[in-house]
Amino acid sequence: MPALSEAGVLADALCLTHRPVVTFARRLARDLHEHRKPPLTLVRRGLGLLRAEPRVVARQVSLGAVPCTPREALARIRALAAV
């Protein structure tokens, strides 16, 4: 990401985070509502994603992203827009 910043095409890199259980519940509710797959498949996949989330966030942070909540991200974006 430093190369993008140096090229002037990246103002900030954000990794939006919630508590993993919140993300799991929201994803499951959405997918059940949309009848995406059988419920047991959705639960199994959701649990796998729940376990993987810390690694996903850590990877994005290692690439230069800033982990933040949606509220924090909005504040950062507004601050960048104000410049």
Phi, psi and omega in degrees: 000334177302324179297322178293320177298315180296326179282352178080019181250004179226115179276324181195154176238118185242142173241106182288132182231149170228177169293134183306325180294324177296314179299317178301311183296317180295316180297315181297315179299316180298311184292323176295318179298322182272001179051044184295317182208173176300144184308317181297322177297318180296319180294314179300313180296318179299320178294322176297317178294323177301314179291328183278341187306315179301323178291322179297313179297316180300321179296315180295321177296319179296336178273356176113001179284154178257119178286133180201159175284164177303322179296316178295320179298317179299318178297319179295318180295317179297320179296320178293321181292333182283344183284000000 
